[in-house]
Amino acid sequence: ITVPNPYNPDKPSIIKDWRAHGWTAMREALAVSSDVFFFSIGGGYEDQEGLGIDRIDKYARIFGLGTETGFDFAGEAEGVIPTPAWKEKIFDGDPWRLGDTYNTSIGQYGFQVTPLQMVRAVSAIANGGALPTPHILASTTPVLIPVGISDEYLKVVREGMRLAVTLELGTTRALNISGFPIAAKTGTAQVGVNNEYMNSWVVGFWPFDKPRYAFAVVLERAPAGTLSGAAPAMRGFFEWLKTRTP
């Protein structure tokens, strides 16, 4: 994506994907984690109208990000959804820019979430649109909050997450385990003043056709560019599970 530079028109900002994916549809974009695809969805590009930062904030909150989950224990972190008001406060009046929307669209910039928030959001995607309140005791009566999004659209996300496991270039191929239909999505959060570290995420659910369980795992502060992350780490857990509880 090329973003015009208002201060120096001869030197526009060029934002690259992590690899060349070619033309990509929604399911495949989820499977291969195409940054440019979701830049376009979030911030727009050429004739593609973007959601814009206000709607990104709205939908993130619908899925329980930026707020406490209602978990049994006190002291939860709310996290951060970057917005123009947040930036103005944190960066002493600095205005919001298109690049901020792009980076927020893929969970970068000032985005902060907890594993509990993410597993809750994934649960809502898996179960057809009900955001659960997490509890320690399985006997607790579940409280489910409808997200108000048609399962027709959530189904596309589920199918994209399954492709991430089964597709040759899928980012969660490490979880493609025979007889164990997992759907998952990776994430890589850059950390450090010069992005010298990374947090590796994987979230998902199983079984794909009739989801019963959801998960979220984050491995913190590996050197930037580390190739083996949260998805390969989770494979050992699932292999253990398959052997011990067939």
Secondary structure as the mmCIF struct_conf table of DSSP 4:
data_model
#
loop_
_struct_conf.conf_type_id
_struct_conf.id
_struct_conf.beg_label_comp_id
_struct_conf.beg_label_asym_id
_struct_conf.beg_label_seq_id
_struct_conf.end_label_comp_id
_struct_conf.end_label_asym_id
_struct_conf.end_label_seq_id
STRN STRN1 THR A 2 VAL A 3
BEND BEND1 PRO A 6 TYR A 7
TURN_TY1_P TURN_TY1_P1 PRO A 9 ASP A 10
BEND BEND2 LYS A 11 LYS A 11
STRN STRN2 SER A 13 ILE A 14
BEND BEND3 TRP A 18 ARG A 19
BEND BEND4 TRP A 23 TRP A 23
HELX_RH_AL_P HELX_RH_AL_P1 MET A 26 VAL A 32
TURN_TY1_P TURN_TY1_P2 SER A 33 SER A 33
HELX_RH_AL_P HELX_RH_AL_P2 ASP A 35 GLY A 43
STRN STRN3 TYR A 45 TYR A 45
TURN_TY1_P TURN_TY1_P3 GLU A 46 ASP A 47
STRN STRN4 GLN A 48 GLN A 48
HELX_RH_AL_P HELX_RH_AL_P3 ILE A 53 ILE A 62
TURN_TY1_P TURN_TY1_P4 PHE A 63 GLY A 66
BEND BEND5 THR A 67 THR A 67
BEND BEND6 ASP A 72 ALA A 74
STRN STRN5 VAL A 80 VAL A 80
HELX_RH_AL_P HELX_RH_AL_P4 PRO A 84 ILE A 90
TURN_TY1_P TURN_TY1_P5 PHE A 91 GLY A 93
HELX_LH_PP_P HELX_LH_PP_P1 ASP A 94 TRP A 96
HELX_RH_AL_P HELX_RH_AL_P5 LEU A 98 SER A 105
TURN_TY1_P TURN_TY1_P6 ILE A 106 GLY A 107
TURN_TY1_P TURN_TY1_P7 TYR A 109 GLY A 110
STRN STRN6 GLN A 112 GLN A 112
HELX_RH_AL_P HELX_RH_AL_P6 PRO A 115 ASN A 127
TURN_TY1_P TURN_TY1_P8 GLY A 128 GLY A 128
BEND BEND7 GLY A 129 GLY A 129
STRN STRN7 ALA A 130 PRO A 132
HELX_LH_PP_P HELX_LH_PP_P2 THR A 133 PRO A 134
BEND BEND8 ILE A 136 ILE A 136
TURN_TY1_P TURN_TY1_P9 ALA A 138 SER A 139
BEND BEND9 THR A 140 THR A 140
HELX_LH_PP_P HELX_LH_PP_P3 THR A 141 PRO A 142
STRN STRN8 LEU A 144 PRO A 146
HELX_RH_AL_P HELX_RH_AL_P7 ASP A 151 THR A 166
BEND BEND10 LEU A 167 LEU A 167
TURN_TY1_P TURN_TY1_P10 GLU A 168 LEU A 169
TURN_TY1_P TURN_TY1_P11 THR A 171 THR A 172
HELX_RH_3T_P HELX_RH_3T_P1 ARG A 173 LEU A 175
STRN STRN9 ILE A 177 ILE A 177
TURN_TY1_P TURN_TY1_P12 SER A 178 GLY A 179
STRN STRN10 PHE A 180 PHE A 180
STRN STRN11 ALA A 183 VAL A 191
BEND BEND11 GLY A 192 GLY A 192
TURN_TY1_P TURN_TY1_P13 VAL A 193 ASN A 194
BEND BEND12 ASN A 195 ASN A 195
STRN STRN12 TYR A 197 TRP A 206
BEND BEND13 PRO A 207 LYS A 210
STRN STRN13 TYR A 213 PRO A 223
TURN_TY1_P TURN_TY1_P14 ALA A 224 GLY A 225
BEND BEND14 LEU A 227 SER A 228
HELX_RH_AL_P HELX_RH_AL_P8 ALA A 230 ARG A 244
#
